[in-house]
Amino acid sequence: MPKGAVHPNGTNFRRFPRYDIVERMRRMVDQGVYDRPKWLTAVERAPPLELHSLQCQARRIHNPYPNMVLHLLKKYPDLRFQDCFVDGNDWSKGNDRYRDDHPAMQFVARQLRLMNEKGYSRKKAFKETEKWFYGLRMELEKRQKILMAQAASASVEPLFTSGQAYWQTQIAEEEDKHLQNIIVKLRENRLEAEGKEVPRHPSPGITAIREAFRDRGREAVEGEGELSAAAAAAGVGEDELERAALAAAEEGEEEEMEYEDIEAMEERRLIESLEGGEGLFADEEEELEGIAAMAEREEREAVDEYALPMAEEFAPPTPTPTPPPPTAAPPEPPEMPSYPGGVSSIADRSVAGPDELLDDATPPPSTRQQQQQQQEDQPKPPEGLASLEDEQLLDEERGESFGRFVKQKRLEREQQEQQQQQEKEKEERDRDKS
């Protein structure tokens, strides 16, 4: 007969707790016998298996999920490849371990809940879960179709995962265009048979050019020969362009409109030229020069309004330049005596004839006087304004100073980020040591 308290699974019952190595080391560290070892922190993060109540636990662990997941994937193998590249989903053969948000795990979890709460058999719970899963899938597909319809109006192109999908899409677009042309031809034939007037439509090539240039109007305006190149690529000849121009002339000119910006004007004039088949504008060079001048003026105004005040505010003080010492003016050369007949020197006197010396007795102004007179006749710039070259040099200096200021601020920001990163790394190292 055993004496004392009897353990239900044996006679190894102890009246006092027997501490393991972790508890013993903790007590000795608290008492100051040992310094805290490094392995104690690692063991406390992942404590060892408790051996005291091991005999009281179940020796065989029953997990119903693997068999239920395997049965589900036999009937619906496509679920194995849904979210297959997400971390935590292992769809390899023999593993089949998935996350909780995976459709397979949601299916099995709902099936097991019906079995535990309502007492359904495995087959009945599987059928009920199939109905629920089918309804959920139909709701998701309906929502996806609504999103696809909304994206179609926004001209959103899908992302193709293979060249075959892109090829099929291009084939469908070409078939759509071909069927549209057939419908137009059939409608024209019906109107001709009924004796009605046939509406005039531009050729498919003109329509393709118009759609292409409507999206990139600025490129067509800035480049030269874009219209002819696009017409040649679309297979449109000069005859079709002339016919389109005559049709546009018969329809009449459109009403003039007021434009808020240059881009709208360029787009409208480009569309008019494409519809009329006239090509690019006659005064294209003048219009491009005006656009370039306006862009340059806007850029200069933006620099004067925003960039220069910032550069002057943060720029270091510039030392005041010392005036150069006064220098003595060079002596003026002595004036050469003028001779009759426009001869300015004795050497030239030998060249002039005697008749010239006697006939022309009034001396003309010298060459130096003529240059001074020409300089005085030139228009002077208004006071307070520099010449065009000085203004351009000043703009270049302002741009260079602002660029140096931006580079300096960028370097300071990078240095601050590096310093903060070093401080963070130092704190992490100190934390690991502690």
C-alpha positions as CSV (number, residue, x, y, z in Angstrom):
1,M,0.0,0.0,0.0
2,P,1.5,3.4,-0.9
3,K,1.8,5.9,1.9
4,G,0.9,9.5,1.8
5,A,-0.6,11.3,-1.2
6,V,-0.9,9.1,-4.3
7,H,-0.4,10.5,-7.8
8,P,-3.0,9.3,-10.3
9,N,-0.4,8.2,-12.9
10,G,2.3,6.8,-10.6
11,T,4.1,7.1,-7.3
12,N,6.6,9.8,-8.2
13,F,4.6,12.5,-6.4
14,R,6.7,15.2,-4.6
15,R,5.6,17.3,-1.7
16,F,7.8,20.3,-2.8
17,P,8.4,21.7,-6.3
18,R,11.6,20.6,-8.0
19,Y,13.0,23.6,-9.9
20,D,14.5,23.2,-13.3
21,I,17.8,24.7,-14.5
22,V,16.2,28.0,-15.4
23,E,14.6,28.5,-12.0
24,R,17.8,27.5,-10.2
25,M,19.9,30.0,-12.3
26,R,17.3,32.8,-11.7
27,R,17.5,32.2,-7.9
28,M,21.3,32.2,-7.9
29,V,21.4,35.4,-10.0
30,D,19.0,37.1,-7.7
31,Q,21.1,36.0,-4.7
32,G,24.3,37.4,-6.3
33,V,26.0,34.0,-6.6
34,Y,26.4,34.1,-10.4
35,D,26.5,36.8,-13.0
36,R,23.6,36.6,-15.4
37,P,24.7,34.4,-18.3
38,K,23.9,35.1,-21.9
39,W,22.2,31.7,-22.5
40,L,19.6,32.5,-19.8
41,T,18.0,35.3,-22.0
42,A,17.8,33.0,-25.0
43,V,16.2,30.2,-22.9
44,E,13.7,32.6,-21.4
45,R,12.6,33.6,-24.9
46,A,11.9,30.0,-25.8
47,P,11.4,28.1,-22.5
48,P,12.0,24.3,-22.4
49,L,9.3,21.8,-22.5
50,E,7.6,21.3,-19.1
51,L,8.1,17.7,-18.0
52,H,6.1,17.7,-14.7
53,S,2.6,17.2,-16.2
54,L,3.7,15.3,-19.3
55,Q,2.0,12.1,-18.1
56,C,-1.3,14.0,-17.6
57,Q,-1.4,15.2,-21.3
58,A,-2.8,13.3,-24.2
59,R,-0.2,11.1,-26.0
60,R,-1.9,11.2,-29.4
61,I,-2.9,14.6,-30.8
62,H,-5.9,14.5,-33.1
63,N,-6.0,17.2,-35.8
64,P,-8.9,17.0,-38.2
65,Y,-7.7,19.7,-40.6
66,P,-5.2,17.8,-42.7
67,N,-7.6,15.1,-43.8
68,M,-10.4,17.6,-44.5
69,V,-8.1,19.9,-46.5
70,L,-6.9,16.9,-48.5
71,H,-10.5,15.8,-49.3
72,L,-11.4,19.3,-50.4
73,L,-8.4,19.7,-52.7
74,K,-9.2,16.3,-54.4
75,K,-12.5,17.7,-55.5
76,Y,-11.4,21.3,-56.1
77,P,-7.7,21.2,-57.0
78,D,-7.7,24.8,-58.3
79,L,-7.9,26.1,-54.8
80,R,-4.3,24.9,-54.2
81,F,-3.0,27.5,-56.6
82,Q,-4.9,30.5,-55.3
83,D,-2.6,33.0,-53.5
84,C,0.2,30.4,-54.1
85,F,2.9,33.0,-54.0
86,V,1.9,34.5,-50.6
87,D,4.2,33.8,-47.7
88,G,2.7,31.1,-45.5
89,N,0.9,29.1,-48.2
90,D,2.8,25.9,-49.0
91,W,1.0,24.1,-51.9
92,S,3.7,21.5,-52.5
93,K,2.7,17.9,-52.7
94,G,2.4,16.3,-49.2
95,N,2.4,19.6,-47.3
96,D,-0.7,21.6,-48.1
97,R,-0.3,24.2,-45.3
98,Y,-2.2,27.4,-45.9
99,R,-2.9,30.6,-44.0
100,D,-6.2,31.3,-42.2
101,D,-7.4,33.7,-44.9
102,H,-6.9,31.1,-47.7
103,P,-10.2,29.9,-49.3
104,A,-9.4,26.2,-48.5
105,M,-8.9,26.9,-44.8
106,Q,-12.1,29.0,-44.7
107,F,-14.0,26.2,-46.3
108,V,-12.7,23.6,-43.8
109,A,-13.1,25.9,-40.8
110,R,-16.8,26.4,-41.6
111,Q,-17.3,22.7,-42.3
112,L,-15.8,21.9,-38.9
113,R,-18.0,24.5,-37.1
114,L,-21.1,23.0,-38.6
115,M,-20.0,19.6,-37.4
116,N,-19.3,20.7,-33.9
117,E,-22.2,23.2,-33.3
118,K,-25.1,21.6,-35.2
119,G,-23.9,18.0,-35.1
120,Y,-23.9,17.5,-38.9
121,S,-22.0,14.6,-40.4
122,R,-19.0,15.3,-42.5
123,K,-20.8,14.8,-45.8
124,K,-23.7,17.0,-44.9
125,A,-21.5,19.7,-43.5
126,F,-19.5,19.6,-46.8
127,K,-22.6,20.1,-48.9
128,E,-23.8,23.0,-46.8
129,T,-20.4,24.6,-47.0
130,E,-20.4,24.2,-50.7
131,K,-23.6,26.1,-51.1
132,W,-22.3,28.9,-48.9
133,F,-19.0,28.9,-50.8
134,Y,-20.7,29.1,-54.1
135,G,-22.8,32.1,-53.0
136,L,-19.7,33.9,-51.8
137,R,-17.9,33.2,-55.1
138,M,-20.9,34.6,-57.0
139,E,-20.8,37.8,-54.9
140,L,-17.1,38.3,-55.6
141,E,-17.5,37.8,-59.3
142,K,-20.4,40.2,-59.4
143,R,-18.3,42.8,-57.6
144,Q,-15.4,42.2,-60.0
145,K,-17.6,42.7,-63.1
146,I,-18.8,46.0,-61.7
147,L,-15.2,47.1,-61.2
148,M,-14.3,46.0,-64.7
149,A,-17.2,47.9,-66.1
150,Q,-16.2,51.1,-64.2
151,A,-12.6,50.7,-65.4
152,A,-13.6,50.3,-69.0
153,S,-14.9,53.9,-69.1
154,A,-11.7,55.1,-67.7
155,S,-9.6,53.4,-70.5
156,V,-7.7,51.2,-68.1
157,E,-5.7,48.5,-69.8
158,P,-5.3,45.1,-68.1
159,L,-1.9,43.7,-67.2
160,F,-1.0,40.7,-69.4
161,T,0.8,37.8,-67.8
162,S,1.7,36.2,-71.2
163,G,2.3,37.1,-74.8
164,Q,-0.6,34.9,-75.8
165,A,-3.1,37.0,-73.8
166,Y,-1.8,40.2,-75.4
167,W,-2.0,38.6,-78.9
168,Q,-5.6,37.5,-78.4
169,T,-6.6,41.1,-77.2
170,Q,-5.0,42.6,-80.4
171,I,-6.8,40.0,-82.6
172,A,-10.1,41.0,-80.9
173,E,-9.5,44.7,-81.5
174,E,-8.7,44.1,-85.2
175,E,-11.9,42.0,-85.6
176,D,-13.9,44.7,-83.9
177,K,-12.6,47.3,-86.3
178,H,-13.3,45.0,-89.3
179,L,-16.9,44.4,-88.2
180,Q,-17.5,48.1,-87.6
181,N,-16.4,48.8,-91.2
182,I,-18.7,46.0,-92.5
183,I,-21.6,47.6,-90.6
184,V,-20.9,51.0,-92.1
185,K,-20.8,49.5,-95.6
186,L,-24.0,47.6,-95.1
187,R,-25.8,50.8,-93.8
188,E,-24.6,52.8,-96.9
189,N,-25.8,50.1,-99.3
190,R,-29.2,50.0,-97.6
191,L,-29.5,53.8,-97.9
192,E,-28.5,53.7,-101.5
193,A,-31.1,51.0,-102.2
194,E,-33.8,53.1,-100.5
195,G,-32.7,56.2,-102.5
196,K,-31.7,58.2,-99.4
197,E,-28.6,60.4,-99.0
198,V,-25.6,58.5,-97.8
199,P,-23.7,60.3,-94.9
200,R,-20.1,61.0,-95.5
201,H,-17.6,59.2,-93.3
202,P,-13.8,59.6,-93.2
203,S,-11.9,56.6,-94.2
204,P,-10.6,54.2,-91.5
205,G,-7.1,55.5,-92.1
206,I,-8.1,59.1,-91.4
207,T,-10.0,58.0,-88.3
208,A,-7.0,56.1,-87.0
209,I,-4.7,59.1,-87.5
210,R,-7.2,61.4,-85.8
211,E,-7.4,59.1,-82.7
212,A,-3.7,58.7,-82.5
213,F,-2.9,62.4,-82.8
214,R,-5.7,63.4,-80.5
215,D,-3.8,61.6,-77.7
216,R,-0.4,63.1,-78.5
217,G,-1.3,66.5,-80.1
218,R,1.7,68.3,-78.7
219,E,4.1,65.8,-80.3
220,A,2.4,66.3,-83.7
221,V,2.7,70.1,-83.4
222,E,6.3,70.2,-82.2
223,G,7.5,67.7,-84.8
224,E,7.7,68.1,-88.6
225,G,6.2,65.6,-91.0
226,E,4.3,63.7,-88.3
227,L,1.1,63.7,-90.2
228,S,2.6,62.4,-93.4
229,A,4.5,59.7,-91.6
230,A,1.3,58.6,-89.7
231,A,-0.7,58.7,-92.9
232,A,1.9,56.5,-94.7
233,A,1.9,54.1,-91.7
234,A,-1.9,53.8,-91.8
235,G,-1.9,53.2,-95.6
236,V,-3.6,56.6,-96.4
237,G,-2.7,58.1,-99.8
238,E,-2.7,61.7,-101.0
239,D,-6.0,61.2,-102.8
240,E,-7.9,60.3,-99.6
241,L,-6.4,63.3,-97.8
242,E,-7.6,65.6,-100.6
243,R,-11.0,64.1,-100.6
244,A,-11.2,64.6,-96.8
245,A,-10.1,68.2,-97.3
246,L,-12.9,68.9,-99.9
247,A,-15.5,67.3,-97.6
248,A,-14.4,69.4,-94.7
249,A,-14.5,72.6,-96.9
250,E,-18.1,71.8,-98.0
251,E,-19.3,71.3,-94.4
252,G,-18.1,74.8,-93.6
253,E,-15.8,76.3,-91.0
254,E,-16.5,75.8,-87.3
255,E,-17.3,78.7,-85.0
256,E,-14.4,80.4,-83.3
257,M,-14.0,79.7,-79.6
258,E,-12.1,81.4,-76.8
259,Y,-9.3,79.3,-75.2
260,E,-8.0,79.5,-71.7
261,D,-4.6,78.1,-72.5
262,I,-2.3,77.3,-75.4
263,E,-2.7,73.5,-75.1
264,A,-6.4,73.7,-75.9
265,M,-5.8,75.9,-78.9
266,E,-3.1,73.5,-80.2
267,E,-5.3,70.5,-79.8
268,R,-8.3,72.1,-81.6
269,R,-6.2,73.4,-84.5
270,L,-4.6,70.0,-84.8
271,I,-7.9,68.2,-84.9
272,E,-9.2,70.7,-87.5
273,S,-6.1,70.1,-89.7
274,L,-6.5,66.3,-89.4
275,E,-10.2,66.4,-90.2
276,G,-9.6,68.7,-93.2
277,G,-6.5,66.7,-94.3
278,E,-4.5,69.9,-94.7
279,G,-1.5,68.7,-92.7
280,L,0.3,70.9,-90.3
281,F,-0.2,74.7,-90.1
282,A,1.3,77.1,-92.6
283,D,2.6,79.4,-89.9
284,E,3.9,76.6,-87.7
285,E,7.3,78.1,-87.2
286,E,5.9,81.4,-86.0
287,E,3.5,79.7,-83.6
288,L,6.3,77.5,-82.2
289,E,8.5,80.6,-81.7
290,G,5.7,82.3,-79.8
291,I,5.2,79.3,-77.6
292,A,8.9,79.1,-76.9
293,A,9.1,82.8,-76.0
294,M,6.1,82.5,-73.7
295,A,7.5,79.5,-71.9
296,E,10.9,81.3,-71.5
297,R,9.1,84.4,-70.1
298,E,7.0,82.3,-67.7
299,E,10.2,80.4,-66.5
300,R,12.0,83.7,-65.9
301,E,9.0,85.2,-64.0
302,A,8.9,82.0,-61.8
303,V,12.6,82.3,-61.1
304,D,12.3,86.0,-60.2
305,E,9.3,85.3,-58.0
306,Y,10.2,82.2,-56.0
307,A,13.8,81.1,-56.6
308,L,15.6,84.4,-56.2
309,P,14.1,85.4,-52.8
310,M,14.9,81.9,-51.4
311,A,18.5,82.1,-52.7
312,E,19.0,85.7,-51.3
313,E,17.5,84.6,-48.0
314,F,19.8,81.6,-47.4
315,A,22.8,82.8,-49.4
316,P,26.0,83.7,-47.3
317,P,26.8,87.4,-47.1
318,T,29.0,88.6,-49.9
319,P,32.0,90.8,-49.1
320,T,31.7,94.3,-50.4
321,P,34.3,94.8,-53.2
322,T,36.9,97.5,-52.7
323,P,37.1,100.0,-55.5
324,P,40.3,99.9,-57.6
325,P,42.8,102.7,-57.2
326,P,42.4,105.5,-59.6
327,T,44.6,105.3,-62.6
328,A,45.9,108.1,-64.7
329,A,44.1,108.6,-68.0
330,P,46.2,107.7,-71.1
331,P,47.3,110.8,-73.0
332,E,45.3,111.6,-76.0
333,P,47.2,111.3,-79.3
334,P,47.8,114.6,-81.1
335,E,45.3,115.6,-83.7
336,M,46.6,115.2,-87.2
337,P,46.2,118.2,-89.5
338,S,43.7,117.8,-92.2
339,Y,44.5,118.6,-95.8
340,P,42.3,119.6,-98.7
341,G,40.6,116.9,-100.7
342,G,40.0,114.5,-97.7
343,V,43.6,113.7,-97.3
344,S,44.4,113.0,-93.6
345,S,48.2,112.6,-93.7
346,I,51.2,113.6,-95.7
347,A,51.5,110.1,-97.0
348,D,48.1,110.2,-98.5
349,R,48.8,113.5,-100.0
350,S,51.1,111.9,-102.6
351,V,48.2,109.6,-103.6
352,A,45.7,112.4,-104.2
353,G,45.9,114.3,-107.5
354,P,46.4,118.1,-107.8
355,D,42.9,118.5,-109.2
356,E,41.3,116.9,-106.0
357,L,43.4,119.2,-103.8
358,L,42.2,122.3,-105.5
359,D,38.6,121.4,-106.2
360,D,37.5,120.2,-102.7
361,A,38.6,122.9,-100.3
362,T,36.2,122.0,-97.4
363,P,37.8,119.4,-95.1
364,P,35.5,116.4,-94.1
365,P,35.5,115.1,-90.4
366,S,38.2,112.5,-89.6
367,T,37.6,108.8,-89.1
368,R,37.7,109.1,-85.3
369,Q,35.1,111.8,-85.4
370,Q,32.9,109.6,-87.6
371,Q,33.1,106.7,-85.0
372,Q,32.1,109.1,-82.2
373,Q,29.2,110.4,-84.2
374,Q,28.0,106.8,-84.9
375,Q,28.2,105.9,-81.2
376,E,26.2,109.0,-80.2
377,D,23.5,108.2,-82.8
378,Q,22.9,104.7,-81.5
379,P,19.9,104.4,-79.1
380,K,20.8,104.1,-75.5
381,P,19.1,101.7,-73.1
382,P,16.8,103.3,-70.5
383,E,18.3,104.1,-67.1
384,G,18.1,101.3,-64.5
385,L,18.1,98.5,-67.1
386,A,21.0,96.5,-68.3
387,S,21.5,95.4,-71.9
388,L,20.2,92.1,-73.1
389,E,23.5,90.3,-72.8
390,D,24.0,91.6,-69.2
391,E,20.5,90.4,-68.3
392,Q,21.2,87.0,-69.7
393,L,24.4,86.8,-67.7
394,L,22.6,87.9,-64.6
395,D,19.9,85.1,-65.2
396,E,22.7,82.5,-65.6
397,E,24.4,83.6,-62.4
398,R,21.1,83.5,-60.5
399,G,20.4,80.0,-61.8
400,E,23.9,78.8,-60.8
401,S,23.6,80.3,-57.3
402,F,20.2,78.7,-56.8
403,G,21.5,75.4,-58.0
404,R,24.4,75.5,-55.6
405,F,22.0,76.4,-52.8
406,V,19.7,73.4,-53.6
407,K,22.7,71.1,-53.7
408,Q,24.0,72.4,-50.4
409,K,20.6,71.8,-48.8
410,R,20.4,68.3,-50.3
411,L,23.8,67.4,-48.9
412,E,22.8,68.7,-45.4
413,R,19.7,66.6,-45.5
414,E,21.6,63.5,-46.5
415,Q,24.2,64.1,-43.7
416,Q,21.3,64.4,-41.2
417,E,19.8,61.1,-42.4
418,Q,23.1,59.3,-42.2
419,Q,23.7,60.7,-38.7
420,Q,20.2,59.5,-37.6
421,Q,20.8,56.1,-39.1
422,Q,24.1,55.8,-37.2
423,E,22.5,56.8,-34.0
424,K,19.8,54.1,-34.5
425,E,22.3,51.4,-35.2
426,K,24.3,52.4,-32.1
427,E,21.1,52.2,-30.0
428,E,20.4,48.8,-31.4
429,R,23.9,47.5,-30.6
430,D,23.7,48.9,-27.1
431,R,20.3,47.2,-26.6
432,D,21.7,43.8,-27.9
433,K,24.7,44.1,-25.5
434,S,22.4,44.8,-22.6
